[in-house]
């Protein structure tokens, strides 16, 4: 079966990949977290929200990276 799929034209293989990806995303299943992991995530989120500093936007980060190269 895999060989049959590999022989499909590129457009059909891309469509198949997109369909598979969409079906995985629709399940909304993530890793199981322990209670301590959930608490840590909550604490980090609270600190981030309290800080008020959203950080740099993507263009600023890319510009800074380009300057270091």
N, C-alpha and C positions, 0 to 999 in steps of 0.2 A: 504494500500500500504506500509506503514512504516513497519508493521509487516512482510510483505513479504520480504522486503529488509533486515530486521534483521535476517531472517532465511537463508540468503545466506551464503555460506562458507566464511571464513575469507578472502581468497585470492580475491574473487569476490567483497567483500565489500571494501577492500583496493583499488582495481582497480577502483571502483565506486568513492571513495573518491578522488583519484588522478585525475580522469577525471573531477569531479566537480571543484576541486581546479584549475586545468589547465584552465578550462573555465572561472573561475572568474579572474584569473591572466591575461588572454588574453584580458579582457575588459579594463584593465588599467584605471579603474575608482577609483579616490581617493576622499577624502573629499574636499568640496568646501572651498577655503580659501578666507578670506577677503583681501583687498589690504594691510591693515596694517600687517596681518599675512605674506603675501608674502614679504613685505619689511623687516620684522624682520628676516625671513629665509635668505633672500639675505644678510642682514647685518652680520648675524652669519657666513654664508659661506665665505663672504669676510674676516672677522676677522680670521677665521680658515686658509684660504689660505695664508693670509699675515703673519701669525704667523710662519709658516714653521715647527712647532712642530706637528708631526703626532701622538704624544702620545705613549703609550705602545702597543706592539703587544699582541695578545691574550695569548700566553704562559707566558709572563711576568706578565700579570694581574692574571692569574690563579695561578702562583707560589706565588705571593704576597698574594693572598687570602688564599692559603693553609697554609702559614706561620702564618696567624692570627688565624687559627682554632686550 
